[in-house]
Amino acid sequence: MGSILINSDSCKCPVTTNQSKKEDKLMTKIGRRNDNTKKLAILVPFRDRFEELLSFVPHMKEFLDKQNIDYHIFVLNQIDRYRFNRASLINVGFIYTKKNFDYIAMHDVDLLPINDNLSYKYPLDGPFHVSAPELHPRYHYKTFIGVNGMSNKYWGWGLEDDEFYVRLKEKNIIVYRPQNITTGTQNTFRHIHEKNHRKRDMVKCFNQKEATRKRDHQTGLDNISYKITKIVNITIVDIPLTILNIALTCDKSFTPWCECNKPAEITKKNLDSNL
């Protein structure tokens, strides 16, 4: 996969945010520069994790400055009351940033790189896993568009990365990983998630377990339904970042498990059609 810049015409994706001219100018300012520097958009799916964000932002600045990475952090803040949908938030972040950035990093707010040999530079060869087994890769925009982004079916925790890997594999896209890293699972990244304080949403309801263990050929970038209700530019210890308040839409006849605590009226016929 070559170094390809993607303009807005390269992806026929629905953009449901009413982005003003003022916001367009701001995105241009924080986006691509006039030189040949590749600009990285760090996409952080987010909900109620402010303490972790306070650690993440200064840590990433210190880490990326050592590699001379030109970047901007986008906090993809899910404000609706549905279950957390990491993959859909990443799809929204991609659509929002694709005009002004050269590549993206899908990055959890609770995972901090601590080995300076982990490169966040532009991936010349193709998708690059910064960490394993969890997926925190950097992508060309062409790669992400080529597989129609990520599935929108994954409400709650887990499996969206596995499904995304299958999408890449079906397109014969090689996923690269760091080489010659001498540190291990305990000292390559620092995981700051407090599992007792913020328990992962592992609940499975309706036919979620069956539907989300199969390749999703129905959803992705081209039919993500959402609204960006507010765009806020803030600083944390003088480090600029952008918060996108995102309200996702759930079709309960298609993915009723977006609200496990409020069972939707759905027929077995509809359930079977989603498998």
N, C-alpha and C positions, 0 to 999 in steps of 0.2 A: 504494500500500500504506500503510495507516494505522499509527499507533503503537499496536500491540496487544501486550499482555502475554499470554504463553502459560502456562497452568498444566499440570500433569502429565497431565490428562485429554485435552489437545489432540493428543497424539501417542501412538498405541498402539504404543510401542516397547518391545522386550524390554530389561529392565534386569537384568543378570546379576551385578551387584555387591551383596554383602550389606552394605549401608550401615547402620551402627549408629545408634542414637539420638544418640550423642555426635557422630558425623560429620554427622548432619542438623542438629544445633544449630550446628556449626561452619560449615556451608554457609549457614545462615540468617544467621549473623553476618557472613560475608564477602560475602553476596549482597545482595539488595535492601534499601535503607534505607526508612525510613518516609516520607521526603519524596518529591518528584517527580523526583529525580535518576535518570537512566537509568544502569544498571549494565552495564559492558562486561566480558565474559569473553574474555580473550585466549587462544586455543587454539594451543599450540605443539607440533606433531608433532616427536618427538624420539627420537634414539638416538645415544649416544656422542658428544655435542657439548658437553661440559661447558665447555670453554674459551670457546666461542661464547656459551653461556648466561651466563657471567660478564660478558660485554660487553653482551649483550642486555638483561638485567634493569635495570641502572642507567641504561642509555641510554633505555629505554622510560619509566622513571619520570620522568626529566628532561623528556622530550619530551611526555608526556601531562599532566604537572602544569601545563605552560604552557597547556594547553587546558582545565584543570580537569575532566579526565575521571575519573569514578569507575570503577575497574577492578580486576580481579584476574587474575594470570597463572596459567594451568594448563599444566604441562608434561606432555604426553601421551607417556610414556616406554614405548616398545615393548620388552618384555623377552623375548618368545618368540624362537626362532631362525629364524623365517621371514624372508623378504626384507621390507624396509621397506614399509609400506603407509600412506602419508600420509592418504589419503582415509578409510580405515577408522578411523584414530586420531581424525580430526576428527569422524566420526560418534559415536564413543564420548564424546568431549569434549562434544559437543552434548547427548547424552542425560544426561550427568552434571550439566551446568550449567543446563539449561533451566528448572528450577523457580525458580531464584534470581537469574537474570540476564535483562536485557532484550534484549541483542544480543551477537553474537559477532564476533570478528576472527580469521580463519584466518591465522596469521602464521608465516612461517619464521623460525627462530632466527638465521639469518645475514643477514637483511635489516633494516637500521636506517634509519628515516626521518630525514632531516636537513633537510628543508624545512619550516619551521614552518607554512606555509600548507596542508600536507596535514592535512585534518580527520579526526579519529577520533571525532567526535561522532555521536550517534544518527542513523542515516540515515532521515530522515522520508519520502523519496520511494520508497525501495526499495534493492535491493542496490547497493553502492558499491565500485568498484575503487579501492583506494588506490594500487596500482601496476599498471603494464602493461609488457610483455605478460604477466608472470606474474600469477596471480590471488591477491590478498591482500585479500579484500573484507570488508565488514561487512554483516551480515544481520539483518533481523527474524527472530525465531524462526518466525513464520508462513511466511515465504518458504522457509526451509530445510525445514520439514515439508512444505510444499506440493509440493516436487519430490522428496520421499523422500530428502533428504540427498544424499550422494555415493555413487558406485559403490564396491563392495568388491572389484572385480576387479583393481585396479591394484597389483600387487606389483612392487617395483622403482621406477625413476624415470620420471616423465613421463606425460602425457596425461590424468591424472585431472581436471585443471582444464578441459581442453577438453571432456571428456564432461559435466562439471558445467554448463558454459556452454550446451551443447545442451539440457540439462534445463530450464534457465531459459528459453531461447528457445522451447521447445515450449509452455511455460505462458504465453507472451507477457509475461514479466517483463522490464521494461527494466532494464538494468544501467547505473548512472551512474558517471561518472568525474570526477576533479578538474578544475576549470576555472580558467583564469587562472594556471596554474603556469608561471613563467618559467624555471625550471631544467630541465635536460635529463637524459639518462640517466646522466651522470657525477656529477651533484651534487644529485639529488633523494633518492636512497637511497644508503647505503653498504653494499656487499656484502662480508661478511667471510668468505665461504666460501673455503677453500684447496683448489682443485680437485686439486692434486697430492698433497696430504696425505689428503684424503677424496674419493676418486673416486666419481662418481655410478654407481649400479648400472644400467647401460644394457643389460644382457644381455636377450635375448629367447629364450625356449625354448618347446618344445611348440608350440601354436598361439597363443601370446600375442600376437604381432604382429597377426594377423588379428582375434582376439577383442576386443582392446582398442581397435581403431579403429572399432568400431561402437557405437551407442547401447546402453547396458546397461539393459534393461527388467526385469531379474531381481533386482538387488541394490540395497540402500540401507539406510536407517535401520531399516526394518521387519524385516530379517533379518540384521543384523550379529551375528556370533558372537564373544564375547570374555569375558574375566574380568578384573576389576580386583583384582589380588592384594594391593596395598598402597597406602595413601594417606598421603603424607608431607608435612607442612607445614614449610617451612624458610624461612630468610631469607638473602638475599644482600645484603651491605652494608646490613643493617637493612630490606631491602625484602621483605615477605612474598610467598610464592608457594606453590602446591600442586603436588606431583608425583603423578601417577597412574601406577602401574606396571600396564601393560596387556598381557595375554597374548591375542593374537588367535588365532582358530581358522581353519585352512585345510582346506577340503574338496578333497582332491587329485584327486577324480574330476571336479571342476568347474573349479578353477583350479590345475592341477598346477604352474604356473610360480611358485608361492610358494616352491618350492625348485628352482632351476634346476640346482644341483650334485648333486641326488639325484633322478634321473628316476623318476617314479611309473609304475606299471603302469596303462596307460590305453588303451582301445580307440579306434579311429578313430571309431566310432559315438559314443562319449562326447565326443570332441573336437569333432565336427561339431555336436553338440547344444548346445555352449556358444557357438557363433558367433551 
